Amino acid sequence: MNTTTIQIDKSLLNSLKEVKEYPRQTYNELIKNMVNVFHDLKKKNQYDEFLHKIQQVKMKELWDNKEDEAWKNA
């Protein structure tokens, strides 16, 4: 396994210590899990944006119609 040394602020190190799932969890495991969670959230966000764009067209079709305009002026 290739390893490297990275420099981080002590405050970040303390935050990492606080979020460990168990006391002997390595920082490598912890960061790997965090990266996976980040990727999953990014994928979910892309899916949500995709759904939102699809829904915009249908909502415009439903809400921007002459029947609703007639009620506005009633």
PyMOL Python script that loads the backbone (N, CA, C, O; Angstrom):
from pymol import cmd

cmd.read_pdbstr("""\
ATOM      1  N   MET A   1       0.843  -1.182   0.000  1.00  0.00           N
ATOM      2  CA  MET A   1       0.000   0.000   0.000  1.00  0.00           C
ATOM      3  C   MET A   1       0.882   1.237   0.000  1.00  0.00           C
ATOM      4  O   MET A   1       1.811   1.352   0.800  1.00  0.00           O
ATOM      5  N   ASN A   2       0.585   2.157  -0.900  1.00  0.00           N
ATOM      6  CA  ASN A   2       1.291   3.438  -0.933  1.00  0.00           C
ATOM      7  C   ASN A   2       0.677   4.360   0.091  1.00  0.00           C
ATOM      8  O   ASN A   2      -0.545   4.487   0.168  1.00  0.00           O
ATOM      9  N   THR A   3       1.504   4.996   0.868  1.00  0.00           N
ATOM     10  CA  THR A   3       0.988   5.950   1.847  1.00  0.00           C
ATOM     11  C   THR A   3       1.697   7.278   1.665  1.00  0.00           C
ATOM     12  O   THR A   3       2.778   7.365   1.084  1.00  0.00           O
ATOM     13  N   THR A   4       1.056   8.291   2.176  1.00  0.00           N
ATOM     14  CA  THR A   4       1.618   9.635   2.107  1.00  0.00           C
ATOM     15  C   THR A   4       1.282  10.358   3.403  1.00  0.00           C
ATOM     16  O   THR A   4       0.461   9.893   4.194  1.00  0.00           O
ATOM     17  N   THR A   5       1.907  11.468   3.602  1.00  0.00           N
ATOM     18  CA  THR A   5       1.634  12.296   4.765  1.00  0.00           C
ATOM     19  C   THR A   5       0.967  13.570   4.276  1.00  0.00           C
ATOM     20  O   THR A   5       1.433  14.196   3.323  1.00  0.00           O
ATOM     21  N   ILE A   6      -0.121  13.954   4.926  1.00  0.00           N
ATOM     22  CA  ILE A   6      -0.786  15.201   4.577  1.00  0.00           C
ATOM     23  C   ILE A   6      -0.807  16.102   5.803  1.00  0.00           C
ATOM     24  O   ILE A   6      -0.808  15.628   6.939  1.00  0.00           O
ATOM     25  N   GLN A   7      -0.822  17.382   5.561  1.00  0.00           N
ATOM     26  CA  GLN A   7      -0.885  18.334   6.666  1.00  0.00           C
ATOM     27  C   GLN A   7      -2.295  18.878   6.755  1.00  0.00           C
ATOM     28  O   GLN A   7      -2.875  19.310   5.758  1.00  0.00           O
ATOM     29  N   ILE A   8      -2.844  18.854   7.970  1.00  0.00           N
ATOM     30  CA  ILE A   8      -4.174  19.416   8.218  1.00  0.00           C
ATOM     31  C   ILE A   8      -4.123  20.243   9.493  1.00  0.00           C
ATOM     32  O   ILE A   8      -3.266  20.039  10.352  1.00  0.00           O
ATOM     33  N   ASP A   9      -5.044  21.166   9.598  1.00  0.00           N
ATOM     34  CA  ASP A   9      -5.129  21.979  10.816  1.00  0.00           C
ATOM     35  C   ASP A   9      -5.490  21.098  12.002  1.00  0.00           C
ATOM     36  O   ASP A   9      -6.163  20.077  11.859  1.00  0.00           O
ATOM     37  N   LYS A  10      -5.029  21.515  13.171  1.00  0.00           N
ATOM     38  CA  LYS A  10      -5.343  20.756  14.384  1.00  0.00           C
ATOM     39  C   LYS A  10      -6.855  20.725  14.644  1.00  0.00           C
ATOM     40  O   LYS A  10      -7.381  19.740  15.160  1.00  0.00           O
ATOM     41  N   SER A  11      -7.538  21.801  14.287  1.00  0.00           N
ATOM     42  CA  SER A  11      -8.986  21.820  14.500  1.00  0.00           C
ATOM     43  C   SER A  11      -9.671  20.761  13.636  1.00  0.00           C
ATOM     44  O   SER A  11     -10.627  20.123  14.076  1.00  0.00           O
ATOM     45  N   LEU A  12      -9.181  20.572  12.399  1.00  0.00           N
ATOM     46  CA  LEU A  12      -9.736  19.525  11.541  1.00  0.00           C
ATOM     47  C   LEU A  12      -9.413  18.144  12.104  1.00  0.00           C
ATOM     48  O   LEU A  12     -10.253  17.244  12.072  1.00  0.00           O
ATOM     49  N   LEU A  13      -8.209  17.982  12.614  1.00  0.00           N
ATOM     50  CA  LEU A  13      -7.841  16.707  13.236  1.00  0.00           C
ATOM     51  C   LEU A  13      -8.766  16.396  14.410  1.00  0.00           C
ATOM     52  O   LEU A  13      -9.197  15.256  14.582  1.00  0.00           O
ATOM     53  N   ASN A  14      -9.065  17.407  15.208  1.00  0.00           N
ATOM     54  CA  ASN A  14      -9.978  17.197  16.334  1.00  0.00           C
ATOM     55  C   ASN A  14     -11.376  16.826  15.844  1.00  0.00           C
ATOM     56  O   ASN A  14     -12.043  15.979  16.439  1.00  0.00           O
ATOM     57  N   SER A  15     -11.814  17.456  14.766  1.00  0.00           N
ATOM     58  CA  SER A  15     -13.122  17.123  14.199  1.00  0.00           C
ATOM     59  C   SER A  15     -13.134  15.687  13.700  1.00  0.00           C
ATOM     60  O   SER A  15     -14.111  14.965  13.897  1.00  0.00           O
ATOM     61  N   LEU A  16     -12.057  15.273  13.059  1.00  0.00           N
ATOM     62  CA  LEU A  16     -11.972  13.884  12.581  1.00  0.00           C
ATOM     63  C   LEU A  16     -12.031  12.905  13.754  1.00  0.00           C
ATOM     64  O   LEU A  16     -12.695  11.872  13.676  1.00  0.00           O
ATOM     65  N   LYS A  17     -11.341  13.234  14.825  1.00  0.00           N
ATOM     66  CA  LYS A  17     -11.363  12.368  16.007  1.00  0.00           C
ATOM     67  C   LYS A  17     -12.791  12.236  16.552  1.00  0.00           C
ATOM     68  O   LYS A  17     -13.201  11.159  16.985  1.00  0.00           O
ATOM     69  N   GLU A  18     -13.537  13.340  16.526  1.00  0.00           N
ATOM     70  CA  GLU A  18     -14.900  13.335  17.057  1.00  0.00           C
ATOM     71  C   GLU A  18     -15.853  12.484  16.226  1.00  0.00           C
ATOM     72  O   GLU A  18     -16.795  11.911  16.774  1.00  0.00           O
ATOM     73  N   VAL A  19     -15.631  12.387  14.919  1.00  0.00           N
ATOM     74  CA  VAL A  19     -16.575  11.677  14.067  1.00  0.00           C
ATOM     75  C   VAL A  19     -16.200  10.221  13.804  1.00  0.00           C
ATOM     76  O   VAL A  19     -16.880   9.528  13.047  1.00  0.00           O
ATOM     77  N   LYS A  20     -15.128   9.763  14.423  1.00  0.00           N
ATOM     78  CA  LYS A  20     -14.771   8.348  14.257  1.00  0.00           C
ATOM     79  C   LYS A  20     -15.940   7.473  14.703  1.00  0.00           C
ATOM     80  O   LYS A  20     -16.626   7.780  15.677  1.00  0.00           O
ATOM     81  N   GLU A  21     -16.153   6.377  13.970  1.00  0.00           N
ATOM     82  CA  GLU A  21     -17.247   5.468  14.313  1.00  0.00           C
ATOM     83  C   GLU A  21     -16.884   4.558  15.476  1.00  0.00           C
ATOM     84  O   GLU A  21     -17.755   4.104  16.217  1.00  0.00           O
ATOM     85  N   TYR A  22     -15.607   4.299  15.629  1.00  0.00           N
ATOM     86  CA  TYR A  22     -15.118   3.509  16.755  1.00  0.00           C
ATOM     87  C   TYR A  22     -13.682   3.963  17.038  1.00  0.00           C
ATOM     88  O   TYR A  22     -13.008   4.465  16.138  1.00  0.00           O
ATOM     89  N   PRO A  23     -13.216   3.794  18.258  1.00  0.00           N
ATOM     90  CA  PRO A  23     -11.932   4.380  18.681  1.00  0.00           C
ATOM     91  C   PRO A  23     -10.714   3.979  17.830  1.00  0.00           C
ATOM     92  O   PRO A  23      -9.819   4.797  17.613  1.00  0.00           O
ATOM     93  N   ARG A  24     -10.675   2.756  17.360  1.00  0.00           N
ATOM     94  CA  ARG A  24      -9.489   2.312  16.617  1.00  0.00           C
ATOM     95  C   ARG A  24      -9.617   2.502  15.110  1.00  0.00           C
ATOM     96  O   ARG A  24      -8.775   2.023  14.350  1.00  0.00           O
ATOM     97  N   GLN A  25     -10.648   3.187  14.680  1.00  0.00           N
ATOM     98  CA  GLN A  25     -10.825   3.445  13.249  1.00  0.00           C
ATOM     99  C   GLN A  25      -9.678   4.337  12.764  1.00  0.00           C
ATOM    100  O   GLN A  25      -9.357   5.350  13.386  1.00  0.00           O
ATOM    101  N   THR A  26      -9.079   3.946  11.659  1.00  0.00           N
ATOM    102  CA  THR A  26      -7.973   4.743  11.123  1.00  0.00           C
ATOM    103  C   THR A  26      -8.526   5.962  10.390  1.00  0.00           C
ATOM    104  O   THR A  26      -9.671   5.978   9.936  1.00  0.00           O
ATOM    105  N   TYR A  27      -7.681   6.971  10.290  1.00  0.00           N
ATOM    106  CA  TYR A  27      -8.090   8.155   9.540  1.00  0.00           C
ATOM    107  C   TYR A  27      -8.282   7.806   8.069  1.00  0.00           C
ATOM    108  O   TYR A  27      -9.134   8.386   7.395  1.00  0.00           O
ATOM    109  N   ASN A  28      -7.502   6.872   7.578  1.00  0.00           N
ATOM    110  CA  ASN A  28      -7.657   6.430   6.202  1.00  0.00           C
ATOM    111  C   ASN A  28      -9.066   5.860   5.972  1.00  0.00           C
ATOM    112  O   ASN A  28      -9.727   6.201   4.990  1.00  0.00           O
ATOM    113  N   GLU A  29      -9.513   4.996   6.881  1.00  0.00           N
ATOM    114  CA  GLU A  29     -10.875   4.430   6.781  1.00  0.00           C
ATOM    115  C   GLU A  29     -11.924   5.528   6.876  1.00  0.00           C
ATOM    116  O   GLU A  29     -12.888   5.567   6.111  1.00  0.00           O
ATOM    117  N   LEU A  30     -11.712   6.399   7.818  1.00  0.00           N
ATOM    118  CA  LEU A  30     -12.672   7.479   8.048  1.00  0.00           C
ATOM    119  C   LEU A  30     -12.800   8.378   6.812  1.00  0.00           C
ATOM    120  O   LEU A  30     -13.907   8.693   6.375  1.00  0.00           O
ATOM    121  N   ILE A  31     -11.679   8.776   6.269  1.00  0.00           N
ATOM    122  CA  ILE A  31     -11.705   9.661   5.095  1.00  0.00           C
ATOM    123  C   ILE A  31     -12.276   8.932   3.889  1.00  0.00           C
ATOM    124  O   ILE A  31     -13.002   9.526   3.092  1.00  0.00           O
ATOM    125  N   LYS A  32     -11.957   7.662   3.750  1.00  0.00           N
ATOM    126  CA  LYS A  32     -12.512   6.873   2.645  1.00  0.00           C
ATOM    127  C   LYS A  32     -14.035   6.822   2.746  1.00  0.00           C
ATOM    128  O   LYS A  32     -14.728   6.969   1.739  1.00  0.00           O
ATOM    129  N   ASN A  33     -14.558   6.615   3.951  1.00  0.00           N
ATOM    130  CA  ASN A  33     -16.015   6.609   4.164  1.00  0.00           C
ATOM    131  C   ASN A  33     -16.623   7.972   3.856  1.00  0.00           C
ATOM    132  O   ASN A  33     -17.695   8.058   3.258  1.00  0.00           O
ATOM    133  N   MET A  34     -15.940   9.029   4.263  1.00  0.00           N
ATOM    134  CA  MET A  34     -16.444  10.380   4.007  1.00  0.00           C
ATOM    135  C   MET A  34     -16.495  10.659   2.505  1.00  0.00           C
ATOM    136  O   MET A  34     -17.448  11.267   2.018  1.00  0.00           O
ATOM    137  N   VAL A  35     -15.487  10.223   1.781  1.00  0.00           N
ATOM    138  CA  VAL A  35     -15.465  10.413   0.334  1.00  0.00           C
ATOM    139  C   VAL A  35     -16.627   9.660  -0.307  1.00  0.00           C
ATOM    140  O   VAL A  35     -17.283  10.184  -1.208  1.00  0.00           O
ATOM    141  N   ASN A  36     -16.886   8.430   0.152  1.00  0.00           N
ATOM    142  CA  ASN A  36     -18.010   7.653  -0.389  1.00  0.00           C
ATOM    143  C   ASN A  36     -19.339   8.350  -0.135  1.00  0.00           C
ATOM    144  O   ASN A  36     -20.191   8.406  -1.022  1.00  0.00           O
ATOM    145  N   VAL A  37     -19.519   8.872   1.050  1.00  0.00           N
ATOM    146  CA  VAL A  37     -20.748   9.591   1.384  1.00  0.00           C
ATOM    147  C   VAL A  37     -20.878  10.830   0.495  1.00  0.00           C
ATOM    148  O   VAL A  37     -21.963  11.127  -0.006  1.00  0.00           O
ATOM    149  N   PHE A  38     -19.787  11.539   0.303  1.00  0.00           N
ATOM    150  CA  PHE A  38     -19.800  12.728  -0.544  1.00  0.00           C
ATOM    151  C   PHE A  38     -20.214  12.371  -1.971  1.00  0.00           C
ATOM    152  O   PHE A  38     -21.037  13.059  -2.574  1.00  0.00           O
ATOM    153  N   HIS A  39     -19.637  11.289  -2.509  1.00  0.00           N
ATOM    154  CA  HIS A  39     -19.995  10.858  -3.868  1.00  0.00           C
ATOM    155  C   HIS A  39     -21.472  10.479  -3.959  1.00  0.00           C
ATOM    156  O   HIS A  39     -22.144  10.828  -4.930  1.00  0.00           O
ATOM    157  N   ASP A  40     -21.974   9.772  -2.959  1.00  0.00           N
ATOM    158  CA  ASP A  40     -23.387   9.381  -2.954  1.00  0.00           C
ATOM    159  C   ASP A  40     -24.294  10.611  -2.924  1.00  0.00           C
ATOM    160  O   ASP A  40     -25.299  10.657  -3.633  1.00  0.00           O
ATOM    161  N   LEU A  41     -23.947  11.595  -2.117  1.00  0.00           N
ATOM    162  CA  LEU A  41     -24.745  12.819  -2.040  1.00  0.00           C
ATOM    163  C   LEU A  41     -24.720  13.571  -3.365  1.00  0.00           C
ATOM    164  O   LEU A  41     -25.730  14.130  -3.793  1.00  0.00           O
ATOM    165  N   LYS A  42     -23.570  13.577  -4.001  1.00  0.00           N
ATOM    166  CA  LYS A  42     -23.449  14.252  -5.293  1.00  0.00           C
ATOM    167  C   LYS A  42     -24.337  13.580  -6.336  1.00  0.00           C
ATOM    168  O   LYS A  42     -25.007  14.259  -7.114  1.00  0.00           O
ATOM    169  N   LYS A  43     -24.343  12.251  -6.351  1.00  0.00           N
ATOM    170  CA  LYS A  43     -25.191  11.514  -7.288  1.00  0.00           C
ATOM    171  C   LYS A  43     -26.658  11.802  -7.002  1.00  0.00           C
ATOM    172  O   LYS A  43     -27.440  12.016  -7.928  1.00  0.00           O
ATOM    173  N   LYS A  44     -27.037  11.809  -5.728  1.00  0.00           N
ATOM    174  CA  LYS A  44     -28.423  12.068  -5.348  1.00  0.00           C
ATOM    175  C   LYS A  44     -28.826  13.472  -5.774  1.00  0.00           C
ATOM    176  O   LYS A  44     -29.930  13.680  -6.276  1.00  0.00           O
ATOM    177  N   ASN A  45     -27.940  14.427  -5.577  1.00  0.00           N
ATOM    178  CA  ASN A  45     -28.225  15.805  -5.955  1.00  0.00           C
ATOM    179  C   ASN A  45     -28.419  15.916  -7.467  1.00  0.00           C
ATOM    180  O   ASN A  45     -29.301  16.643  -7.924  1.00  0.00           O
ATOM    181  N   GLN A  46     -27.610  15.205  -8.240  1.00  0.00           N
ATOM    182  CA  GLN A  46     -27.760  15.224  -9.694  1.00  0.00           C
ATOM    183  C   GLN A  46     -29.113  14.635 -10.083  1.00  0.00           C
ATOM    184  O   GLN A  46     -29.773  15.139 -10.992  1.00  0.00           O
ATOM    185  N   TYR A  47     -29.523  13.578  -9.404  1.00  0.00           N
ATOM    186  CA  TYR A  47     -30.817  12.948  -9.679  1.00  0.00           C
ATOM    187  C   TYR A  47     -31.947  13.918  -9.336  1.00  0.00           C
ATOM    188  O   TYR A  47     -32.904  14.056 -10.098  1.00  0.00           O
ATOM    189  N   ASP A  48     -31.834  14.586  -8.192  1.00  0.00           N
ATOM    190  CA  ASP A  48     -32.856  15.552  -7.778  1.00  0.00           C
ATOM    191  C   ASP A  48     -32.955  16.698  -8.778  1.00  0.00           C
ATOM    192  O   ASP A  48     -34.058  17.137  -9.105  1.00  0.00           O
ATOM    193  N   GLU A  49     -31.820  17.185  -9.264  1.00  0.00           N
ATOM    194  CA  GLU A  49     -31.830  18.264 -10.259  1.00  0.00           C
ATOM    195  C   GLU A  49     -32.495  17.792 -11.547  1.00  0.00           C
ATOM    196  O   GLU A  49     -33.259  18.534 -12.163  1.00  0.00           O
ATOM    197  N   PHE A  50     -32.204  16.565 -11.950  1.00  0.00           N
ATOM    198  CA  PHE A  50     -32.799  15.987 -13.149  1.00  0.00           C
ATOM    199  C   PHE A  50     -34.324  15.936 -12.999  1.00  0.00           C
ATOM    200  O   PHE A  50     -35.049  16.348 -13.905  1.00  0.00           O
ATOM    201  N   LEU A  51     -34.813  15.434 -11.860  1.00  0.00           N
ATOM    202  CA  LEU A  51     -36.260  15.373 -11.619  1.00  0.00           C
ATOM    203  C   LEU A  51     -36.879  16.760 -11.612  1.00  0.00           C
ATOM    204  O   LEU A  51     -37.965  16.961 -12.156  1.00  0.00           O
ATOM    205  N   HIS A  52     -36.197  17.708 -11.004  1.00  0.00           N
ATOM    206  CA  HIS A  52     -36.719  19.069 -10.936  1.00  0.00           C
ATOM    207  C   HIS A  52     -36.892  19.652 -12.337  1.00  0.00           C
ATOM    208  O   HIS A  52     -37.907  20.289 -12.621  1.00  0.00           O
ATOM    209  N   LYS A  53     -35.913  19.442 -13.213  1.00  0.00           N
ATOM    210  CA  LYS A  53     -36.001  19.966 -14.578  1.00  0.00           C
ATOM    211  C   LYS A  53     -37.157  19.328 -15.335  1.00  0.00           C
ATOM    212  O   LYS A  53     -37.860  20.008 -16.082  1.00  0.00           O
ATOM    213  N   ILE A  54     -37.358  18.032 -15.147  1.00  0.00           N
ATOM    214  CA  ILE A  54     -38.470  17.349 -15.809  1.00  0.00           C
ATOM    215  C   ILE A  54     -39.802  17.885 -15.284  1.00  0.00           C
ATOM    216  O   ILE A  54     -40.729  18.123 -16.057  1.00  0.00           O
ATOM    217  N   GLN A  55     -39.891  18.071 -13.985  1.00  0.00           N
ATOM    218  CA  GLN A  55     -41.134  18.528 -13.377  1.00  0.00           C
ATOM    219  C   GLN A  55     -41.463  19.964 -13.761  1.00  0.00           C
ATOM    220  O   GLN A  55     -42.637  20.326 -13.842  1.00  0.00           O
ATOM    221  N   GLN A  56     -40.451  20.784 -13.997  1.00  0.00           N
ATOM    222  CA  GLN A  56     -40.700  22.183 -14.357  1.00  0.00           C
ATOM    223  C   GLN A  56     -41.578  22.296 -15.597  1.00  0.00           C
ATOM    224  O   GLN A  56     -42.493  23.118 -15.647  1.00  0.00           O
ATOM    225  N   VAL A  57     -41.295  21.471 -16.591  1.00  0.00           N
ATOM    226  CA  VAL A  57     -42.060  21.520 -17.842  1.00  0.00           C
ATOM    227  C   VAL A  57     -43.522  21.186 -17.574  1.00  0.00           C
ATOM    228  O   VAL A  57     -44.414  21.891 -18.046  1.00  0.00           O
ATOM    229  N   LYS A  58     -43.775  20.118 -16.821  1.00  0.00           N
ATOM    230  CA  LYS A  58     -45.149  19.694 -16.533  1.00  0.00           C
ATOM    231  C   LYS A  58     -45.867  20.738 -15.673  1.00  0.00           C
ATOM    232  O   LYS A  58     -47.038  21.034 -15.908  1.00  0.00           O
ATOM    233  N   MET A  59     -45.172  21.293 -14.685  1.00  0.00           N
ATOM    234  CA  MET A  59     -45.804  22.282 -13.820  1.00  0.00           C
ATOM    235  C   MET A  59     -46.151  23.544 -14.609  1.00  0.00           C
ATOM    236  O   MET A  59     -47.205  24.144 -14.394  1.00  0.00           O
ATOM    237  N   LYS A  60     -45.275  23.941 -15.512  1.00  0.00           N
ATOM    238  CA  LYS A  60     -45.573  25.108 -16.357  1.00  0.00           C
ATOM    239  C   LYS A  60     -46.808  24.822 -17.199  1.00  0.00           C
ATOM    240  O   LYS A  60     -47.674  25.681 -17.365  1.00  0.00           O
ATOM    241  N   GLU A  61     -46.876  23.612 -17.723  1.00  0.00           N
ATOM    242  CA  GLU A  61     -48.036  23.212 -18.529  1.00  0.00           C
ATOM    243  C   GLU A  61     -49.315  23.256 -17.695  1.00  0.00           C
ATOM    244  O   GLU A  61     -50.353  23.711 -18.176  1.00  0.00           O
ATOM    245  N   LEU A  62     -49.247  22.788 -16.456  1.00  0.00           N
ATOM    246  CA  LEU A  62     -50.425  22.756 -15.595  1.00  0.00           C
ATOM    247  C   LEU A  62     -50.824  24.141 -15.092  1.00  0.00           C
ATOM    248  O   LEU A  62     -52.015  24.441 -14.997  1.00  0.00           O
ATOM    249  N   TRP A  63     -49.868  24.972 -14.777  1.00  0.00           N
ATOM    250  CA  TRP A  63     -50.165  26.251 -14.147  1.00  0.00           C
ATOM    251  C   TRP A  63     -50.296  27.400 -15.131  1.00  0.00           C
ATOM    252  O   TRP A  63     -51.029  28.353 -14.868  1.00  0.00           O
ATOM    253  N   ASP A  64     -49.605  27.331 -16.252  1.00  0.00           N
ATOM    254  CA  ASP A  64     -49.696  28.407 -17.239  1.00  0.00           C
ATOM    255  C   ASP A  64     -50.745  28.046 -18.286  1.00  0.00           C
ATOM    256  O   ASP A  64     -50.412  27.615 -19.390  1.00  0.00           O
ATOM    257  N   ASN A  65     -52.004  28.226 -17.930  1.00  0.00           N
ATOM    258  CA  ASN A  65     -53.049  27.916 -18.901  1.00  0.00           C
ATOM    259  C   ASN A  65     -54.128  28.991 -18.836  1.00  0.00           C
ATOM    260  O   ASN A  65     -54.233  29.735 -17.860  1.00  0.00           O
ATOM    261  N   LYS A  66     -54.906  29.052 -19.870  1.00  0.00           N
ATOM    262  CA  LYS A  66     -55.922  30.107 -20.000  1.00  0.00           C
ATOM    263  C   LYS A  66     -57.019  29.987 -18.941  1.00  0.00           C
ATOM    264  O   LYS A  66     -57.563  30.998 -18.498  1.00  0.00           O
ATOM    265  N   GLU A  67     -57.347  28.751 -18.529  1.00  0.00           N
ATOM    266  CA  GLU A  67     -58.401  28.576 -17.531  1.00  0.00           C
ATOM    267  C   GLU A  67     -58.024  29.244 -16.213  1.00  0.00           C
ATOM    268  O   GLU A  67     -58.861  29.889 -15.581  1.00  0.00           O
ATOM    269  N   ASP A  68     -56.772  29.092 -15.797  1.00  0.00           N
ATOM    270  CA  ASP A  68     -56.329  29.725 -14.557  1.00  0.00           C
ATOM    271  C   ASP A  68     -56.304  31.241 -14.694  1.00  0.00           C
ATOM    272  O   ASP A  68     -56.631  31.957 -13.748  1.00  0.00           O
ATOM    273  N   GLU A  69     -55.921  31.730 -15.860  1.00  0.00           N
ATOM    274  CA  GLU A  69     -55.903  33.172 -16.101  1.00  0.00           C
ATOM    275  C   GLU A  69     -57.314  33.748 -15.974  1.00  0.00           C
ATOM    276  O   GLU A  69     -57.481  34.852 -15.455  1.00  0.00           O
ATOM    277  N   ALA A  70     -58.322  33.022 -16.436  1.00  0.00           N
ATOM    278  CA  ALA A  70     -59.710  33.484 -16.363  1.00  0.00           C
ATOM    279  C   ALA A  70     -60.139  33.639 -14.904  1.00  0.00           C
ATOM    280  O   ALA A  70     -60.859  34.581 -14.572  1.00  0.00           O
ATOM    281  N   TRP A  71     -59.706  32.726 -14.029  1.00  0.00           N
ATOM    282  CA  TRP A  71     -60.069  32.800 -12.623  1.00  0.00           C
ATOM    283  C   TRP A  71     -59.413  33.989 -11.929  1.00  0.00           C
ATOM    284  O   TRP A  71     -59.973  34.561 -10.994  1.00  0.00           O
ATOM    285  N   LYS A  72     -58.226  34.353 -12.394  1.00  0.00           N
ATOM    286  CA  LYS A  72     -57.525  35.495 -11.810  1.00  0.00           C
ATOM    287  C   LYS A  72     -58.343  36.774 -11.925  1.00  0.00           C
ATOM    288  O   LYS A  72     -58.360  37.606 -11.018  1.00  0.00           O
ATOM    289  N   ASN A  73     -59.023  36.909 -13.062  1.00  0.00           N
ATOM    290  CA  ASN A  73     -59.773  38.140 -13.343  1.00  0.00           C
ATOM    291  C   ASN A  73     -61.253  38.052 -12.945  1.00  0.00           C
ATOM    292  O   ASN A  73     -62.016  38.978 -13.220  1.00  0.00           O
ATOM    293  N   ALA A  74     -61.664  36.966 -12.311  1.00  0.00           N
ATOM    294  CA  ALA A  74     -63.077  36.792 -11.948  1.00  0.00           C
ATOM    295  C   ALA A  74     -63.450  37.646 -10.757  1.00  0.00           C
ATOM    296  O   ALA A  74     -64.600  37.623 -10.317  1.00  0.00           O
TER     297      ALA A  74
END
""", "prot")
cmd.dss("prot")
cmd.show_as("cartoon", "prot")
cmd.util.cbc("prot")
cmd.orient("prot")
